[in-house]
Amino acid sequence: MCRTMKELERVVADYRSMKAMKEQIDAEVKSLEYEIIGYMDANEKLTETGNDFTIKLSTCERRTVDTKKT
């Protein structure tokens, strides 16, 4: 727990730094996911098994009901 303003400032700086790193890593993960999906689409596959992984793609359909429209 922070006991001084100096400690709080350090914690806030660490928080901001970690938050920025998280956003960057999330973007990189999303990019890798698109690359994997691109491979699967290009090879017209729904499943693929490697030495230490199995990929399974599935589609899902979502329908919503607009309750505010009458």
Beta strands, then each sheet from edge to edge (+ up, - down):
strand 1: 47-49
strand 2: 54-56
sheet 1: 1+ 2-
end
